[in-house]
Amino acid sequence: VPFHLVLPRDRKLFRLVKKAESISLVKGRALYAPGDLAKEVFLVRSGFIRLVLAGMEPGQRERTV
């Protein structure tokens, strides 16, 4: 679903998006890793993000959420 701002209802969100830094990622590159500090918020404008969790027990395979 494309991101769509409806003004003036989304004024605060619009101001946030205007000040945001835009980045592009190549397929397979990690956006963040377990243990990273949560200092940023990410808005996916196009494409998909896959969240992969490591197995909870030794020997378990990772899971895609």
N, C-alpha and C positions, 0 to 999 in steps of 0.2 A: 504494500500500500504506500503510495508516495506521501511524503510529508507535506502537509498543507497548512499554512497559517491563515486564520480568518481574523482580519483586523476589523474593528479595534478590540475585539474580544480577547485576542491573544497578544496584547501589547507587551506584557512582561516577557513572554516567551520569545516574541519577535526581537526584543532588545538583547536577550541572551544569545540568540542565534546570530545576530549581527556582529556581536563581539567575539564569537567563537572562532577558534582556529580550525581550519579545514585540513584534513590529512587524507591521504589515499594509501591503501594497503594492497600489496600483491597477494594473490591467493596463497594460503598456507602460512603467511606471516602472523606471528602472535601479536595481539593488541595489548595484552597484559599477561602476567604469569602468576601462579599461586605465590602468595607472600608479598606481592606488590602492594604498596600503600594505596588506599582508595582516595586519591587526590583529584580525580577527574571524573567527568561524566561524558559518556559517548552517545552521540545521536547518529544512527545509521541512516544516511540519506538514500543510498541505493546499494543493492547487493544483499549479502547475507553474512551473519556471524554465527559461527559454530562454537558452542561452549563445551569443552571437553574436560571431564573430571577424572583425575587419576583414581585407580582402584582404592577402595578404603582399606583393604587387607592386602598383605604381601601376596603376590602371585595373581591377584585379580587384574583383569584387563581394564583399561580406561573406558569410560562411558561418555557418550555424547548426549547432552541435555538439550 
